[in-house]
Amino acid sequence: MTYEIIAIYAVIFCLVVGSIFTLVGAIGLLKFNDSMTRLHAPTKVGTVGVGALLLASVIYNGVFNEGAIQELLIMGFLFVTAPISANFIAKVNMHRRACDAPPELPEGEQWATFDVPATDADISDPVIEKA
């Protein structure tokens, strides 16, 4: 077997895995009830799915064309930004009290996301106006 045939099998594998993960992420986005559980589907499963699809493109372009750096840059950007955006969306839901509160910590400690300086306490009040 030549390396072209091995590369084709690797591309097929990555496309199938990426498609399955992306499909599971889309179904999870539709099926989950609230925003905190819905958050996991596109950020966790979708990232792996799109990453596998981009990896298939990297393998194909590396073997049969001159190669492409764009897919690697997209994968890097995706793997950095998806967890950060998920973290910010989760923090917004926690501050809006749109989800279950985290468990109480012992001895008066506070979760880092709720640890606000006294000067900013009036800004961080969870009063949300409904539009």
ABEGO torsion letter per residue (X at the ends): XBAAAAAAAAAAAAAAAAAAAAAAAAAAAAABABAAAAAAAAAAAAAAAAAAAAAAAAAAAAAABAEBAAAAAAAAAAAAAAAAAAAAAAAAAAAAGABBBBBBBBGGBBBAAABBBAAAAAAABABBBBX
